[in-house]
């Protein structure tokens, strides 16, 4: 058994977060805007600026608004245009998902977006967690073709809560598509998660808040963020938090590798002992056989 360390995808919404994610050894980033609503499509300017600053792959969120994942014809057109813009700007891949009103994957529309995206990589995002049946949705997404991974919290609010479902999804996927776990993963629980299931890819935010550079502040006026945090605190990716999560992942992978090797050594040792017993037994039988001839 070889040692497997999962790839880390980091969710970002700014140039600074992109730089911090790369410095923190992220494998790639998922670029969004409006993380308060779970992420929407970033501007062309943001995509271009980040592609200039970092070398790791950039996956661009294609989501025209917050809320549900059942889109009008106009919204679908916006998604198609945004994919074309991301492709022209040089994005490595795109992230999207569309559902029907009944909670099934909209296979027809998702197939069209995949065709628009070619040859870019594609992730089906956590719209997956809002489907009426995750196991059917998995097969529907695989049947489309051209989608490399599914981001999921296991059809629950967080990965820890949906861990049993993620384990079943990984088994069902059987390497036909990557199941990337994301949602509430942090330093305090990542080893517990990885001890339960070996994952190829993990999605994290690894965020922290930093104070605004503003000296003059008005605390009584809010620009739509009163329920979230102050305008004078800015969310960015924490290089330190990301490194700690990757280190924790490395520790768990090393433990898994060591346990597998110990198991192999035990089995080999047991087989050797059985061989020795068998040879000794045959030797006794030969002695007894020779004695009976006398």
N, C-alpha and C positions, 0 to 999 in steps of 0.2 A: 504493500500500500504506500502510495506517495503522499507527501505532505501537501495538503490543499489549503491555500489561504484565499478567502473570497475577495473578489474585486469590490471596491467601495465606490459607489456613485454618490455624489454630494449634491443636494438641492441648493441652488444659489439664485440670487436675484440682483446681484450687483457685480461690478468689476472687482471691487475689493474682496468680496466673497470668493470670486473665481480665483484670484491670486492666492488667497489663504488656503483654498481647497487644494490647489496644485502644490503649494509649499507643504501642506499637511499630508501629501502622498496619496491623494485621491486618484482613482483609476480614470475617472471621467466626471463630468458635471452634468446636471440637468438644469437648464436655464429657464427660469420662469419670471413672470411679473406677478404682482398682487398675491403674495403668499398668504395674506390674511384670508383669502377665499380658496386656498388650496392650490393656487398657481394658475395663471393664465398666460397667453402668448406674450412674450417680451417684444419690445420694439426692435425694428431693424437696426437702429443705432446701437442698442445694447448688444445685440448679437454680434455686430461687426466689431465693436470695441473689445469685447471679450475674446473673440477669435484672434485679435491682434496681440492680446496680452498673455494668453496661455497656450501651451502646446498639447495638453491632454484633450481628448475628444469632448465635444460639446453637443449634448442632446437638447434640442429646443422643444419646449412645451408648445403644443398646438391646441389651444382651448380658448374659444372666443369670448367666454364669460364664466363667472362663477356659477354655482348652483348645480343643477342636474346635468345629465349627459345626453339628453334628448334634444336634438337641434333642429331649427327651422331650415328651410332651403337657403335663406340668406346667410345664416350662420355657417352652414356647410360650405357655401361658396367662399366665405371668409377663410375657413380652414384650408381649403384648397389653395387659395392665393398665398396664405401664410407659409404653407409648405414650400411653394415655389420660391418665395423670397428667402426662406432659410437655406434652401438648396443653392440658390445663386450666391448667397453670402459665404458659403463654404462650411455650413454646419455638418457635423459628422452624422447626425441622425435626428429624428423627430419622435415626439411622444404624444400619443393621442388615444382616444377611445370614444365610441359612440354607442348608445343603447337605444333600443326601441321602447315605446311606452310600456310594453309588458315586461320589461326587465331583461329581455334577451339581448345579446350582442347584435348590433345592426351589421350583419355580415356584408350586405351589398355596399353600404356607404364606407365601411372600414376597408373593404377590398379596393374601392376607388381611391381612397387616401393612400393606401399602400402602393398602388400603381403610380400615383402622383409623386410619391416620395422616392421611388427607385432612382439611383442605387443606394440611397441612404439607409442606415440602420433604423429599425422601428421598435419602439416599446409601446405596448398597450398598458395604459396607466391604471390608476386605482378606480376607474369606472368599473373595472372588473369586480371590485368589492361591493358594487351596488347592483350586480346582476341577480336574477332570481334563483340561479343555481350555479355555483362556481365550477362544478365539475363538468357540467354541460358547456358552460362558457369557455372553459379551457379547450375542449375539443373543437368548439366553433372557431376559436382564434387560431388554433393550429391548422384547421382546415383551410383557412384563408391563404396561408403561406406568406412568406416575406416578413413575418414578425419574429424578431429574435428573442424577445423576453416579455414577461408579464410582471408588472409591479403590483404587489398585493400585501395586505396586512392579514390575509387569511380570512377574508369576508367578515372582519370584525374591526373594532376601532383601533386596536394596536396589534403588533406582531405577537406579543406575549399572549394576548387574549385569543388570537386566531392561530396559535402555534399548531394545534392538532390538525387543523384544516390545511395549513401549509405543508405539514409532513405528508398528508394524503395527496396534495397537489403535486409535490415533487415526485412522489412515487408514481402517480398517474402519468405525469409528463414524460417520465422515462427518457430524459435527455432529448426529447423532440423539440423542446423550447425551454428557455431558462426561466425558473421561478425566482424572481428577485424580491426578497422580503423588505418591506419598508413601512414605517409607521411606529413611532414611539421607541425606536432603538437608541439606546444611550450606553454610556460607559458602565452603568450599574447593572445592566441586564444582558449585554451582548454575549458574555460567556455562557450564561444560562441558556440563551437561545441556541447558540452554536453547539452546546453540549447535547441538545435535543435533536438537532438536524444539521447535516452538512450542507451548507449553502454555497453556491458558486458566486453569487452576487448579493450585495447588501446596499440598501438605499438609506441614507441618513441626512439629517440637516446639520448636526454638530454646531448649532448656533449659539451665539452669546449676544449680549447687548453692550454697546459702547455709547458713551455720552456724546451728544451733539457738540459741534464746535461753536454753537450759538452762545453768546454772552448775555444778550438781551432776551429774556424769556417771558412769555405770557402764559400763565397756567390755566386761565379761565376760558380759553378758546381752543377748540379741537378741530382738526381738519379730517374728520371722519374716523379718527382712531381712538376715540374715548374708551371704547370697549376693549381695545387691544393693548396699547401702551402709550406713553407720552411721545409727542412729536420730537422731544428732545432726547430720546433714546433710539439708537439705530441698531437693527439686527444685522449681524454679519456672521459668516462662518468662523468658528474658532479653530485655528490651526492646532492648538494644544488638545482640544477635545477630540478632534479627528485622529490625531496621532495616538491618543490613549485608546480609542476604540480599535484602531488597527493593531496596536500592541496587544490588546486583550484578545482580538481575533487570532493573532499569531500564537499567543499562549495556548488558547483552546485547540488550535490546529496541531500544535506540538504535542499537547496531551493526547489528542486523538491518535496521532501518528505513533506515539510511544506505546499507547495501549494496544494498538493493532499489532505492532511489532512484538510486544510481550506475548500477545495471544498466539502469534505465529511461532515464536520461540517455544512456548509451552506445548503447542501441538506437535512441533518437530521433535521436542524432547520426549514427549509421550510416545510418538511413533518409534523413536529409537529404543525406548525401554521395552516396548512391545516386541520389536524385532529381536532384542537381546533375550527376552523371555522365550520367544519362539525357538531361537537357536538352541538355548539351553535345554528346552523341553525335547527337541529333536535329538539332542545329544544323549539325554537320559534314555529315550526310546531305543536308540541304537545300542547303548550299553546293555539294556535289558534284552534286546533281541539277540545280541551276541551271547549273552549269558544262557539264554534258553537253548542255544545250539550245543552247548557243552554237555 
